[in-house]
């Protein structure tokens, strides 16, 4: 048996993308908010056997329409550009997606 994955194992590997967003100006200025979120997300992906194929960071803080966040727009565009692919989207905390319940239900 070889160390390489077989075709069936490769087909079972789920592709994942990561979305990271800072919550405050302090996190953005310190430079640790996005980095630590991505690290936790990558650890989670590794534990689940997911292959991380892209990461989408956002440095715009505060509430409001998440569709005004460049990283979220890029993530959704990435998904739209590959309609036949399936991805697991990993957030460090679901609040990174949106704090407003209306945004959650609109995309659930």
C-alpha positions as CSV (number, residue, x, y, z in Angstrom):
1,X,0.0,0.0,0.0
2,X,1.3,3.5,-0.8
3,X,1.2,6.7,1.1
4,X,-0.7,8.4,-1.7
5,X,-4.4,8.7,-1.5
6,X,-6.4,6.5,-3.9
7,X,-8.8,8.1,-6.3
8,X,-11.8,7.2,-4.2
9,X,-10.2,8.7,-1.1
10,X,-9.4,11.9,-3.0
11,X,-13.0,12.1,-4.2
12,X,-14.2,11.9,-0.6
13,X,-12.0,14.7,0.5
14,X,-14.2,17.7,1.0
15,X,-13.0,21.1,-0.1
16,X,-13.3,23.9,2.3
17,X,-13.1,27.7,2.3
18,X,-12.5,29.9,5.3
19,X,-14.0,33.3,6.1
20,X,-12.3,35.5,8.7
21,X,-13.4,38.9,9.9
22,X,-12.1,41.2,12.6
23,X,-14.6,42.5,15.2
24,X,-12.9,45.6,16.2
25,X,-10.3,48.2,15.1
26,X,-8.0,46.9,17.8
27,X,-7.9,43.4,16.3
28,X,-7.2,44.9,12.9
29,X,-4.4,47.1,14.2
30,X,-2.8,44.4,16.3
31,X,-2.9,42.1,13.3
32,X,-3.8,39.0,15.4
33,X,-7.6,38.8,14.9
34,X,-7.5,37.4,11.3
35,X,-4.4,35.3,11.9
36,X,-5.8,33.5,14.9
37,X,-9.2,33.0,13.3
38,X,-7.6,31.4,10.3
39,X,-5.4,29.2,12.4
40,X,-8.4,27.9,14.3
41,X,-10.4,27.3,11.1
42,X,-7.4,25.5,9.5
43,X,-7.1,23.3,12.6
44,X,-10.8,22.5,12.4
45,X,-10.5,21.7,8.7
46,X,-7.6,19.4,9.3
47,X,-9.4,17.6,12.1
48,X,-12.3,17.0,9.8
49,X,-10.2,16.0,6.8
50,X,-11.1,19.0,4.7
51,X,-8.8,20.5,2.1
52,X,-8.7,24.3,2.5
53,X,-8.7,25.7,-1.0
54,X,-9.2,29.4,-0.3
55,X,-9.4,31.9,2.5
56,X,-11.4,35.1,2.5
57,X,-10.5,37.8,5.1
58,X,-12.3,41.0,5.8
59,X,-11.0,43.9,7.8
60,X,-14.1,46.1,7.7
61,X,-15.5,46.2,11.3
62,X,-18.9,46.9,12.7
63,X,-22.4,45.8,12.0
64,X,-24.4,46.4,8.9
65,X,-24.9,44.8,5.6
66,X,-22.3,42.0,5.2
67,X,-22.7,42.3,1.4
68,X,-20.7,45.5,1.7
69,X,-17.7,43.5,3.0
70,X,-15.2,42.8,0.2
71,X,-14.2,39.4,1.6
72,X,-17.8,38.2,1.8
73,X,-18.5,39.4,-1.7
74,X,-15.4,37.6,-2.9
75,X,-16.4,34.4,-1.1
76,X,-19.8,34.4,-2.7
77,X,-18.4,35.2,-6.1
78,X,-15.9,32.3,-5.7
79,X,-18.9,29.9,-5.0
80,X,-20.9,31.3,-7.8
81,X,-18.1,30.8,-10.2
82,X,-18.0,27.1,-9.4
83,X,-21.7,26.0,-9.4
84,X,-20.8,22.3,-9.8
85,X,-18.4,22.2,-6.9
86,X,-19.3,21.7,-3.3
87,X,-17.5,23.4,-0.5
88,X,-17.7,23.5,3.3
89,X,-17.5,27.1,4.4
90,X,-15.8,27.5,7.8
91,X,-16.3,30.5,10.1
92,X,-14.4,30.7,13.4
93,X,-17.7,32.0,14.9
94,X,-21.0,32.2,13.2
95,X,-21.2,35.9,14.4
96,X,-18.4,36.5,11.8
97,X,-21.0,35.7,9.1
98,X,-23.6,38.2,10.5
99,X,-24.8,39.3,13.9
100,X,-28.2,40.1,12.7
101,X,-30.7,37.2,12.6
102,X,-32.3,38.5,9.4
103,X,-29.0,38.0,7.6
104,X,-28.7,34.5,8.9
105,X,-32.2,33.5,7.9
106,X,-31.9,35.1,4.4
107,X,-29.0,32.8,3.6
108,X,-30.0,29.7,5.6
